Amino acid sequence: MSVADILREWGIVPTVPTLSPKVGTSQTLVASHVPTVPIVPAEKHKARAQPLISRSAARGDRDRMRAALLALADDLELDRAIIHRLTTADLADCAGFPADALRAYLVALDDTATRQAGKVAVGDTAAIYCARCGPVFIHPDIAAVLPVVNGWPRALGCPWCFVRKAGGTIPRPEEADHD
Ligand SMILES: [Zn+2]
């Protein structure tokens, strides 16, 4: 696993894991299926009903995914608001991922929301030096794989970068401990 993979896993950007899109889900099948209608003039109107069926099936998939994510969030004791903020596209992207991947996604979303609120996420106990943000708190698993220069594990970017860009608050580790 590369450093980039580890950083991405810990929520550098609030996106879902990038696996290849799953082929052959029920949604795909419904959307792409073209019924082989016999060449009988009276049957022609059937084709027009197809888009309605696809739309309602897709909406049903989204509702089921949202309900599943809410149940996972409850299991993990996370704020349900992270699920309610997901877009339709986010929910569609979640389709086909196993529960473990969705749990990791929700934890990353929750950590992101915590940082956006100017707080350190639970478990982010290590101090590193981000080239763009300066000293920041981060998970020890990430700090452990970074090169150390002058006592600081160094990174070119970190999960706080987007908080800094948005003008948010970044809690700082004590620099004196390392200098
Ligand atoms: Zn940073």
Residues whose N, C-alpha, C, O or C-beta is under 5 A from the ligand:
A	BS01	ZN	C130 R132 C133 G157 C158 W160 C161
